[in-house]
Amino acid sequence: MFHACTKRTRSVVESAHSLETDAMQNRTAVVLLNLGGPDSLDAVEPFLFNLFSDPDIFRLPLGFLTQKPFARLIARRRTPEARHNYAAIGGKSPLLENTVLQARALETELRQHGGYEVFVCMRYWHPLSDAVVTELKQKNLTQVLLLPLYPQYSRTTTGSSVNEFRRACDRAGYRPEIRLVRHWPTHPEYLDGIVTSVMQAAQQLPDSDPDRIELLFSAHGLPKKIVAQGDPYQREIESTYEALRSRLGFPHTTLCYQSRVGPLEWLRPYTEDVIREKAAAGCRQMLVYPIAFVSDHSETLYELGIQYAELAKQAGIAHYRVVPALNAHPQLIRALTDLVRQGGEPL
């Protein structure tokens, strides 16, 4: 009798363990892909080195020989200015903290929809792909959904992050089923979150009448030659812009591009040129929304919020305001939740 009870008890325990194991293996790892940013002033140069080492952005002749020396030289030259910029916004990039908040909010929303665990993976600074892949492999997660926090696809952002994640999987001998949310430039919840944010910012101006506001949608720039090679980024940025124009109904809106570096021709018009032109035409109230970003970081806080704010002031614009990126805005989290539930496409 005792022996039979023991066997039944063992059977129940083994069944429970089997169910738990199956549940663990059936969970989906949702990996939020983002750029990353230095977490201290000392991290600025190695962060820039990682950035300029990326062959998906900087394609050099004999890259296997020239890429790293090129990256080391450019990173060293750009570090003093970049350190100054990061010092002005607190001595580091807030991108990781903002992305972690998005991840935790998304994980909370996903609890009612099944077994999901959300991870943050950065391209150029920690947590890097190798560390994230190691954790996924240790947890025996066999299903991975890559969710880029870049609504508009480019080989230089989503493409680069996906390529590095797959290389990290190869290095670790990790073979999960990988799916990708490739792009989401006109997701309704994403657009509605931007509309809500812009309308709230307009109410904070002395005159909230849209007729008296210049609204700039500033996107991160891209060299024209990359677009000419078939990159869809400009087309997708324009689709986001047109959808927002339709929803908002502001009569004075402009799509422009920021953050260009180097001697190449980049997408135009440049944001600083548009600010000067609008000021010369008599603009006194300006809102700027960072249309390509869903998280605040140096391009929104320093470039738009400090550098271009000073330009606007000098040009005579009395009221210049940068609308915050969505960060953990509930409508963005709902958009991300919906994208996860749609499941992406197989890689």
PAMARGU-48303 format. One record per residue: residue number from 1; x, y, z of N, C-alpha, C in turn. Coordinates in pm, whole numbers. Layout:
<recs>
pos_n.east_n.north_n.up_ca.east_ca.north_ca.up_c.east_c.north_c.up
NUM_X_Y_Z_X_Y_Z_X_Y_Z;
...
</recs>
This chain:
<recs>
pos_n.east_n.north_n.up_ca.east_ca.north_ca.up_c.east_c.north_c.up
1_84_-120_0_0_0_0_87_125_0;
2_185_125_88_276_239_97_351_256_-34;
3_392_143_-92_468_147_-217_382_206_-329;
4_254_168_-334_164_221_-437_144_370_-420;
5_128_416_-295_113_560_-269_237_636_-312;
6_353_576_-283_477_642_-320_488_657_-470;
7_445_550_-543_451_555_-688_356_662_-742;
8_234_669_-680_139_770_-726_191_910_-699;
9_251_929_-580_307_1059_-544_417_1099_-641;
10_506_1001_-673_614_1030_-767_558_1066_-904;
11_452_995_-943_390_1022_-1073_333_1162_-1079;
12_265_1205_-969_207_1339_-965_317_1444_-972;
13_425_1424_-896_536_1519_-894_599_1529_-1033;
14_621_1410_-1096_683_1411_-1228_593_1479_-1331;
15_461_1458_-1320_368_1523_-1412_370_1674_-1393;
16_372_1716_-1266_377_1859_-1238_505_1920_-1292;
17_617_1848_-1273_745_1898_-1324_743_1907_-1476;
18_681_1805_-1540_672_1805_-1685_591_1923_-1735;
19_478_1951_-1668_394_2065_-1706_470_2196_-1690;
20_545_2207_-1579_622_2328_-1554_728_2346_-1662;
21_795_2234_-1699_898_2240_-1802_838_2283_-1935;
22_722_2223_-1969_655_2260_-2094_618_2407_-2095;
23_568_2455_-1981_529_2597_-1972_650_2687_-1991;
24_763_2648_-1931_885_2727_-1947_926_2732_-2095;
25_920_2614_-2161_965_2608_-2299_868_2677_-2394;
26_741_2685_-2355_642_2748_-2441_637_2900_-2426;
27_709_2953_-2329_714_3098_-2317_784_3158_-2438;
28_742_3278_-2472_806_3352_-2581_890_3464_-2522;
29_1015_3471_-2563_1102_3582_-2525_1077_3697_-2622;
30_1029_3809_-2571_1011_3929_-2651_1135_4016_-2628;
31_1211_4038_-2733_1338_4112_-2721_1321_4249_-2784;
32_1324_4354_-2700_1315_4491_-2749_1453_4534_-2799;
33_1462_4566_-2926_1588_4608_-2986_1596_4759_-2989;
34_1708_4812_-2941_1726_4957_-2943_1873_4989_-2964;
35_1901_5117_-2979_2035_5164_-3013_2135_5145_-2899;
36_2094_5183_-2778_2186_5188_-2665_2252_5324_-2655;
37_2313_5349_-2542_2381_5476_-2520_2476_5464_-2403;
38_2579_5548_-2397_2677_5538_-2289_2615_5562_-2153;
39_2654_5479_-2056_2601_5492_-1920_2691_5574_-1828;
40_2793_5635_-1885_2881_5727_-1812_2961_5804_-1916;
41_3027_5909_-1873_3111_5984_-1967_3229_5901_-2014;
42_3280_5811_-1928_3390_5725_-1968_3348_5624_-2075;
43_3219_5598_-2083_3169_5500_-2181_3147_5561_-2319;
44_3161_5693_-2332_3128_5758_-2458_3218_5708_-2572;
45_3349_5705_-2550_3438_5664_-2659_3416_5518_-2699;
46_3410_5422_-2605_3384_5285_-2650_3247_5267_-2715;
47_3148_5344_-2671_3018_5341_-2737_3031_5387_-2882;
48_3101_5497_-2904_3119_5547_-3040_3201_5449_-3124;
49_3299_5385_-3062_3378_5284_-3135_3287_5172_-3185;
50_3198_5124_-3098_3105_5019_-3138_3015_5067_-3253;
51_2970_5192_-3244_2884_5247_-3348_2955_5253_-3483;
52_3074_5310_-3484_3146_5327_-3610_3208_5197_-3661;
53_3205_5093_-3580_3251_4962_-3624_3143_4885_-3699;
54_3023_4938_-3705_2909_4865_-3760_2912_4865_-3913;
55_2930_4750_-3975_2937_4745_-4122_2802_4768_-4189;
56_2692_4759_-4114_2562_4789_-4173_2540_4939_-4191;
57_2622_5021_-4126_2615_5166_-4143_2733_5216_-4225;
58_2852_5172_-4189_2974_5221_-4255_3037_5105_-4331;
59_3011_5100_-4460_3062_4992_-4543_3191_5039_-4612;
60_3302_4986_-4565_3433_5030_-4613_3496_4926_-4704;
61_3577_4968_-4800_3655_4871_-4879_3746_4791_-4786;
62_3753_4662_-4810_3836_4573_-4725_3801_4595_-4578;
63_3671_4593_-4549_3624_4624_-4415_3686_4539_-4306;
64_3719_4412_-4338_3778_4325_-4236_3913_4376_-4190;
65_3976_4462_-4272_4103_4523_-4234_4088_4667_-4187;
66_3995_4741_-4248_3988_4886_-4228_3884_4932_-4127;
67_3784_4847_-4096_3670_4892_-4015_3712_4938_-3876;
68_3789_4857_-3807_3823_4891_-3669_3919_5010_-3659;
69_4023_5020_-3744_4105_5142_-3739_4024_5268_-3770;
70_3934_5259_-3868_3845_5372_-3899_3761_5408_-3778;
71_3701_5306_-3714_3613_5331_-3599_3692_5394_-3484;
72_3812_5346_-3462_3894_5399_-3352_3928_5546_-3376;
73_3963_5579_-3500_4000_5717_-3533_3880_5811_-3519;
74_3765_5776_-3576_3649_5863_-3573_3595_5875_-3431;
75_3594_5765_-3356_3546_5770_-3218_3631_5864_-3134;
76_3764_5857_-3154_3854_5943_-3077_3830_6091_-3111;
77_3807_6118_-3239_3786_6257_-3281_3653_6313_-3229;
78_3551_6229_-3224_3418_6277_-3188_3390_6273_-3038;
79_3476_6207_-2962_3449_6190_-2818_3440_6321_-2741;
80_3529_6418_-2759_3518_6541_-2678_3383_6610_-2693;
81_3337_6626_-2816_3207_6691_-2838_3093_6608_-2780;
82_3100_6476_-2802_2994_6389_-2751_2991_6388_-2598;
83_3108_6389_-2534_3111_6396_-2388_3046_6524_-2338;
84_3074_6633_-2406_3012_6761_-2369_2860_6751_-2377;
85_2811_6690_-2485_2667_6678_-2504_2602_6591_-2396;
86_2665_6478_-2366_2610_6391_-2262_2620_6454_-2123;
87_2727_6530_-2100_2739_6600_-1972_2623_6697_-1952;
88_2576_6758_-2061_2467_6856_-2053_2333_6793_-2020;
89_2320_6661_-2039_2192_6594_-2007_2207_6496_-1891;
90_2308_6520_-1807_2319_6439_-1687_2434_6343_-1681;
91_2522_6345_-1781_2643_6263_-1776_2627_6124_-1836;
92_2513_6094_-1894_2492_5963_-1955_2367_5969_-2041;
93_2345_5863_-2118_2221_5851_-2195_2113_5791_-2105;
94_1991_5844_-2112_1880_5785_-2036_1809_5674_-2115;
95_1866_5634_-2228_1794_5542_-2317_1769_5406_-2252;
96_1867_5353_-2180_1847_5222_-2118_1735_5228_-2015;
97_1738_5329_-1928_1633_5340_-1826_1495_5352_-1891;
98_1485_5433_-1996_1357_5449_-2063_1312_5319_-2129;
99_1406_5246_-2187_1370_5120_-2253_1330_5014_-2151;
100_1396_5011_-2037_1359_4916_-1931_1217_4946_-1881;
101_1183_5073_-1866_1047_5107_-1826_946_5059_-1930;
102_979_5074_-2057_891_5023_-2162_877_4871_-2152;
103_989_4804_-2127_987_4657_-2118_900_4610_-2003;
104_914_4674_-1887_834_4631_-1772_685_4659_-1794;
105_654_4774_-1854_514_4806_-1882_456_4708_-1983;
106_534_4672_-2084_487_4576_-2184_467_4439_-2121;
107_559_4396_-2038_547_4266_-1973_420_4260_-1888;
108_390_4369_-1819_267_4374_-1739_144_4357_-1827;
109_141_4427_-1941_27_4416_-2033_14_4276_-2091;
110_127_4211_-2115_125_4080_-2180_85_3967_-2087;
111_83_3991_-1956_50_3884_-1862_-87_3823_-1887;
112_-178_3904_-1937_-313_3854_-1961_-326_3785_-2096;
113_-217_3776_-2170_-225_3718_-2304_-140_3593_-2323;
114_-79_3541_-2215_0_3420_-2230_137_3433_-2169;
115_224_3338_-2205_356_3330_-2143_461_3408_-2219;
116_483_3531_-2177_584_3617_-2240_682_3668_-2134;
117_807_3680_-2174_908_3744_-2091_981_3846_-2178;
118_992_3968_-2130_1045_4077_-2212_1189_4109_-2173;
119_1274_4121_-2273_1416_4150_-2254_1453_4275_-2333;
120_1558_4343_-2287_1611_4461_-2355_1745_4423_-2415;
121_1763_4457_-2544_1888_4426_-2614_1933_4550_-2689;
122_2052_4600_-2658_2104_4720_-2721_2209_4686_-2826;
123_2219_4771_-2926_2312_4743_-3036_2454_4785_-3005;
124_2474_4901_-2941_2609_4955_-2927_2658_4971_-2784;
125_2571_4943_-2687_2616_4945_-2547_2529_4850_-2467;
126_2566_4825_-2347_2506_4719_-2267_2358_4745_-2234;
127_2279_4637_-2231_2311_4495_-2254_2320_4462_-2403;
128_2436_4411_-2443_2462_4378_-2582_2405_4240_-2618;
129_2402_4212_-2746_2337_4090_-2795_2395_3964_-2733;
130_2527_3955_-2719_2587_3832_-2665_2536_3802_-2524;
131_2526_3905_-2441_2478_3884_-2303_2331_3843_-2302;
132_2251_3905_-2388_2109_3873_-2392_2087_3730_-2443;
133_2159_3694_-2548_2148_3559_-2604_2190_3455_-2501;
134_2296_3483_-2427_2339_3390_-2322_2228_3368_-2220;
135_2161_3474_-2179_2052_3460_-2083_1935_3381_-2142;
136_1900_3409_-2266_1790_3335_-2329_1822_3186_-2339;
137_1945_3155_-2375_1986_3015_-2387_1984_2946_-2251;
138_2032_3015_-2148_2031_2956_-2013_1890_2928_-1964;
139_1796_3011_-2005_1655_2992_-1966_1582_2895_-2056;
140_1653_2842_-2155_1595_2743_-2246_1471_2795_-2317;
141_1476_2921_-2357_1364_2981_-2430_1381_2951_-2578;
142_1287_2880_-2634_1300_2831_-2771_1224_2916_-2873;
143_1145_3014_-2826_1072_3102_-2915_1109_3247_-2884;
144_1155_3318_-2985_1202_3456_-2967_1130_3546_-3067;
145_1076_3655_-3017_1016_3757_-3103_1099_3884_-3090;
146_1161_3928_-3198_1239_4051_-3198_1144_4167_-3228;
147_1141_4264_-3137_1053_4380_-3151_1138_4507_-3149;
148_1176_4560_-3265_1258_4681_-3270_1179_4802_-3223;
149_1242_4887_-3145_1180_5013_-3105_1212_5122_-3207;
150_1222_5080_-3331_1233_5169_-3446_1107_5146_-3529;
151_1008_5236_-3525_885_5210_-3602_909_5198_-3752;
152_1007_5274_-3803_1035_5274_-3946_1161_5191_-3972;
153_1152_5099_-4067_1264_5008_-4094_1377_5079_-4169;
154_1499_5049_-4128_1619_5083_-4203_1722_4973_-4180;
155_1803_4949_-4278_1911_4851_-4258_2008_4899_-4151;
156_2014_5032_-4128_2108_5089_-4032_2059_5080_-3889;
157_1932_5049_-3868_1877_5040_-3733_1824_4898_-3708;
158_1702_4871_-3752_1646_4737_-3735_1735_4632_-3801;
159_1775_4657_-3925_1857_4559_-3996_1985_4527_-3922;
160_2053_4629_-3874_2178_4610_-3802_2157_4532_-3672;
161_2052_4569_-3596_2025_4502_-3469_1993_4355_-3490;
162_1913_4326_-3591_1876_4187_-3620_1999_4107_-3663;
163_2081_4165_-3750_2202_4095_-3794_2292_4061_-3677;
164_2311_4156_-3585_2399_4131_-3471_2338_4027_-3377;
165_2206_4031_-3357_2142_3931_-3272_2162_3791_-3331;
166_2148_3776_-3460_2165_3645_-3523_2311_3600_-3516;
167_2404_3693_-3529_2545_3656_-3513_2573_3608_-3371;
168_2510_3675_-3274_2528_3633_-3135_2471_3494_-3112;
169_2358_3463_-3175_2302_3329_-3166_2398_3225_-3222;
170_2459_3258_-3336_2556_3166_-3397_2675_3146_-3306;
171_2724_3253_-3246_2841_3241_-3158_2810_3155_-3036;
172_2684_3161_-2991_2646_3086_-2869_2593_2947_-2901;
173_2578_2913_-3027_2519_2785_-3062_2374_2776_-3017;
174_2304_2886_-3026_2165_2896_-2979_2075_2897_-3102;
175_1978_2805_-3107_1896_2789_-3226_1746_2797_-3192;
176_1699_2912_-3147_1555_2924_-3121_1479_2949_-3251;
177_1348_2941_-3243_1263_2990_-3352_1255_3141_-3337;
178_1300_3215_-3436_1304_3362_-3427_1202_3422_-3523;
179_1123_3514_-3471_1031_3591_-3553_1062_3739_-3534;
180_1022_3820_-3631_1057_3963_-3629_935_4048_-3661;
181_915_4151_-3578_824_4259_-3615_908_4357_-3697;
182_891_4355_-3827_984_4427_-3915_968_4578_-3906;
183_844_4626_-3903_820_4771_-3898_676_4796_-3856;
184_650_4918_-3809_515_4954_-3765_494_5105_-3773;
185_520_5166_-3889_520_5312_-3899_383_5377_-3887;
186_274_5302_-3908_140_5362_-3902_48_5285_-3810;
187_104_5221_-3708_17_5151_-3613_-75_5254_-3546;
188_-205_5229_-3542_-299_5332_-3491_-272_5378_-3349;
189_-239_5287_-3257_-214_5328_-3119_-87_5412_-3109;
190_13_5378_-3186_137_5456_-3191_107_5597_-3240;
191_33_5609_-3349_-2_5741_-3402_-87_5819_-3304;
192_-184_5754_-3242_-272_5823_-3148_-196_5873_-3026;
193_-94_5797_-2983_-12_5844_-2872_63_5972_-2907;
194_114_5979_-3030_182_6101_-3074_84_6217_-3081;
195_-34_6194_-3137_-135_6299_-3147_-170_6352_-3008;
196_-191_6262_-2913_-222_6303_-2776_-111_6391_-2719;
197_15_6348_-2740_129_6422_-2686_142_6560_-2750;
198_122_6568_-2881_133_6697_-2951_22_6792_-2905;
199_-99_6742_-2891_-210_6826_-2849_-189_6878_-2707;
200_-136_6794_-2619_-106_6838_-2482_1_6946_-2482;
201_103_6928_-2565_210_7028_-2572_159_7160_-2629;
202_69_7153_-2725_13_7276_-2784_-62_7357_-2679;
203_-129_7288_-2588_-205_7357_-2483_-113_7434_-2388;
204_15_7400_-2385_110_7466_-2295_173_7591_-2357;
205_144_7617_-2484_192_7739_-2549_100_7856_-2515;
206_151_7979_-2523_64_8094_-2493_-61_8100_-2579;
207_-49_8060_-2706_-163_8058_-2796_-172_7917_-2856;
208_-272_7839_-2815_-281_7699_-2857_-353_7681_-2990;
209_-389_7789_-3056_-454_7781_-3187_-356_7720_-3288;
210_-391_7605_-3349_-299_7542_-3445_-258_7634_-3559;
211_-343_7732_-3594_-307_7826_-3700_-185_7909_-3664;
212_-154_7917_-3535_-43_8002_-3489_75_7920_-3437;
213_81_7794_-3478_189_7705_-3434_255_7642_-3556;
214_387_7650_-3562_463_7572_-3659_498_7438_-3593;
215_456_7329_-3656_480_7196_-3602_582_7125_-3690;
216_698_7097_-3632_804_7026_-3703_809_6881_-3657;
217_811_6788_-3752_836_6648_-3722_980_6620_-3764;
218_1067_6604_-3665_1209_6588_-3692_1248_6441_-3680;
219_1298_6387_-3791_1341_6247_-3795_1493_6239_-3797;
220_1547_6129_-3747_1690_6107_-3761_1723_6096_-3909;
221_1829_6163_-3951_1866_6164_-4092_1928_6033_-4138;
222_1948_6024_-4268_2010_5908_-4331_2078_5958_-4459;
223_2199_5911_-4490_2261_5950_-4616_2174_5913_-4735;
224_2165_6002_-4832_2081_5977_-4949_2125_5853_-5026;
225_2254_5823_-5023_2301_5707_-5100_2243_5577_-5045;
226_2216_5572_-4913_2156_5452_-4855_2012_5437_-4903;
227_1940_5549_-4909_1803_5546_-4962_1806_5504_-5109;
228_1902_5556_-5184_1913_5523_-5326_1941_5375_-5349;
229_1999_5310_-5249_2027_5167_-5258_1905_5081_-5224;
230_1793_5146_-5194_1670_5072_-5170_1622_5069_-5027;
231_1691_5140_-4938_1647_5142_-4799_1510_5210_-4789;
232_1410_5150_-4718_1274_5206_-4716_1252_5314_-4611;
233_1357_5353_-4538_1338_5442_-4423_1265_5570_-4460;
234_1311_5641_-4562_1248_5769_-4597_1100_5749_-4630;
235_1069_5646_-4706_930_5620_-4743_844_5594_-4619;
236_898_5519_-4524_821_5487_-4405_807_5606_-4311;
237_911_5688_-4302_899_5813_-4226_789_5900_-4285;
238_787_5909_-4416_685_5991_-4482_545_5936_-4459;
239_533_5803_-4451_400_5745_-4425_354_5778_-4284;
240_446_5777_-4187_412_5818_-4050_370_5964_-4048;
241_448_6048_-4115_421_6191_-4119_284_6221_-4180;
242_253_6159_-4293_125_6186_-4359_9_6139_-4274;
243_24_6027_-4207_-82_5978_-4119_-104_6073_-4002;
244_4_6129_-3947_-10_6223_-3836_-71_6355_-3883;
245_-31_6402_-3999_-91_6525_-4053_-243_6508_-4067;
246_-283_6395_-4115_-426_6370_-4134_-500_6368_-4001;
247_-440_6304_-3900_-505_6295_-3770_-510_6430_-3697;
248_-402_6505_-3708_-391_6630_-3631_-466_6747_-3694;
249_-453_6761_-3824_-518_6873_-3891_-451_7008_-3868;
250_-324_7008_-3822_-252_7134_-3807_-216_7188_-3946;
251_-239_7317_-3972_-215_7369_-4107_-68_7391_-4140;
252_18_7404_-4039_158_7438_-4065_248_7327_-4010;
253_276_7228_-4091_360_7116_-4049_472_7096_-4149;
254_587_7048_-4100_702_7023_-4186_773_6897_-4138;
255_810_6812_-4231_896_6697_-4202_1039_6737_-4232;
256_1128_6712_-4136_1268_6750_-4154_1357_6645_-4088;
257_1489_6660_-4106_1583_6556_-4064_1699_6617_-3986;
258_1739_6546_-3881_1845_6591_-3791_1959_6490_-3784;
259_2063_6525_-3709_2171_6434_-3667_2263_6387_-3780;
260_2280_6464_-3884_2371_6420_-3990_2516_6438_-3945;
261_2601_6352_-3996_2745_6362_-3969_2820_6334_-4098;
262_2940_6390_-4109_3025_6362_-4223_2990_6445_-4346;
263_3062_6421_-4455_3051_6506_-4575_2942_6463_-4674;
264_2877_6349_-4653_2779_6300_-4750_2653_6385_-4750;
265_2580_6380_-4860_2450_6444_-4869_2348_6356_-4794;
266_2276_6418_-4700_2177_6346_-4622_2037_6390_-4665;
267_1937_6318_-4614_1799_6354_-4643_1771_6498_-4599;
268_1699_6570_-4681_1662_6709_-4654_1511_6721_-4647;
269_1463_6835_-4589_1537_6950_-4537_1596_6920_-4399;
270_1706_6986_-4367_1768_6972_-4236_1690_7053_-4133;
271_1677_6998_-4014_1596_7060_-3910_1643_7201_-3877;
272_1774_7221_-3867_1822_7356_-3831_1789_7457_-3940;
273_1791_7413_-4068_1756_7505_-4177_1608_7544_-4169;
274_1523_7446_-4137_1379_7474_-4128_1351_7571_-4013;
275_1421_7555_-3900_1401_7647_-3787_1435_7790_-3830;
276_1547_7806_-3898_1586_7940_-3944_1484_7997_-4043;
277_1439_7914_-4136_1344_7961_-4238_1211_8002_-4175;
278_1162_7923_-4080_1034_7955_-4016_1047_8082_-3932;
279_1161_8097_-3866_1183_8219_-3788_1186_8342_-3879;
280_1254_8330_-3992_1263_8443_-4086_1126_8479_-4143;
281_1037_8380_-4150_902_8404_-4203_807_8456_-4096;
282_856_8473_-3972_774_8532_-3868_720_8437_-3763;
283_765_8312_-3763_718_8216_-3663_757_8261_-3522;
284_661_8254_-3430_689_8287_-3291_657_8172_-3196;
285_588_8069_-3246_558_7950_-3166_591_7826_-3249;
286_672_7738_-3189_713_7618_-3261_710_7497_-3170;
287_649_7390_-3216_656_7260_-3151_740_7168_-3239;
288_822_7086_-3177_904_6989_-3250_877_6851_-3191;
289_839_6757_-3278_819_6620_-3231_922_6528_-3296;
290_993_6443_-3217_1096_6353_-3271_1032_6229_-3333;
291_992_6237_-3458_904_6139_-3520_967_6000_-3534;
292_1100_5989_-3537_1163_5858_-3556_1196_5788_-3425;
293_1174_5854_-3313_1216_5800_-3183_1095_5772_-3094;
294_1101_5662_-3019_996_5637_-2920_1050_5651_-2777;
295_1177_5686_-2763_1239_5704_-2632_1324_5830_-2633;
296_1321_5905_-2525_1407_6022_-2516_1551_5980_-2492;
297_1643_6049_-2560_1787_6025_-2545_1859_6148_-2596;
298_1985_6137_-2633_2064_6257_-2662_2010_6336_-2781;
299_1956_6268_-2883_1905_6341_-2999_1781_6425_-2966;
300_1701_6378_-2870_1583_6457_-2833_1616_6556_-2722;
301_1694_6513_-2624_1719_6598_-2507_1826_6703_-2532;
302_1934_6664_-2602_2039_6762_-2626_2022_6831_-2761;
303_2019_6753_-2870_2017_6816_-3002_1893_6901_-3022;
304_1775_6843_-2998_1652_6920_-3013_1627_7012_-2894;
305_1650_6960_-2773_1608_7031_-2653_1702_7141_-2606;
306_1829_7134_-2645_1926_7235_-2603_1986_7307_-2724;
307_2047_7231_-2812_2117_7292_-2926_2021_7368_-3018;
308_1914_7303_-3061_1820_7369_-3151_1731_7469_-3079;
309_1711_7450_-2949_1637_7550_-2872_1713_7683_-2871;
310_1844_7676_-2856_1926_7797_-2860_1923_7860_-2998;
311_1928_7777_-3102_1918_7827_-3239_1785_7900_-3260;
312_1677_7839_-3213_1544_7901_-3228_1537_8034_-3155;
313_1593_8039_-3036_1593_8163_-2959_1670_8273_-3031;
314_1787_8239_-3079_1869_8338_-3151_1802_8385_-3279;
315_1722_8296_-3340_1654_8331_-3464_1528_8413_-3441;
316_1486_8424_-3315_1371_8508_-3283_1242_8434_-3256;
317_1247_8303_-3240_1126_8227_-3206_1106_8236_-3054;
318_998_8298_-3014_977_8328_-2872_943_8203_-2791;
319_870_8113_-2850_822_7995_-2776_853_7870_-2858;
320_954_7797_-2812_1001_7676_-2878_989_7563_-2778;
321_923_7455_-2816_902_7344_-2723_921_7212_-2795;
322_998_7122_-2734_1013_6987_-2787_912_6897_-2717;
323_830_6829_-2795_734_6735_-2738_810_6609_-2698;
324_794_6562_-2573_868_6441_-2533_833_6322_-2621;
325_929_6232_-2639_901_6105_-2705_800_6027_-2620;
326_744_5922_-2677_637_5850_-2607_686_5778_-2483;
327_809_5730_-2483_864_5657_-2368_767_5547_-2326;
328_716_5549_-2202_624_5444_-2158_479_5488_-2166;
329_446_5575_-2260_309_5623_-2279_215_5502_-2297;
330_100_5501_-2230_10_5385_-2239_-28_5348_-2381;
331_-44_5446_-2469_-83_5413_-2607_31_5345_-2683;
332_156_5381_-2652_268_5309_-2713_272_5166_-2661;
333_252_5148_-2531_255_5013_-2475_144_4927_-2534;
334_28_4987_-2559_-80_4911_-2623_-41_4874_-2766;
335_26_4965_-2836_73_4933_-2971_172_4817_-2967;
336_268_4822_-2876_368_4714_-2866_301_4582_-2829;
337_203_4587_-2740_130_4466_-2702_62_4404_-2823;
338_-2_4487_-2902_-70_4438_-3022_30_4378_-3121;
339_145_4441_-3136_247_4389_-3228_298_4253_-3182;
340_316_4237_-3051_359_4108_-2998_254_4002_-3027;
341_128_4034_-3004_21_3937_-3024_3_3900_-3172;
342_38_3993_-3261_33_3960_-3404_141_3858_-3443;
343_250_3856_-3368_346_3747_-3383_461_3769_-3478;
344_461_3877_-3554_573_3903_-3643_581_3804_-3760;
345_696_3802_-3825_721_3714_-3940_843_3630_-3913;
346_849_3510_-3968_966_3425_-3942_1092_3479_-4008;
347_1204_3460_-3941_1333_3496_-3999_1395_3372_-4065;
</recs>
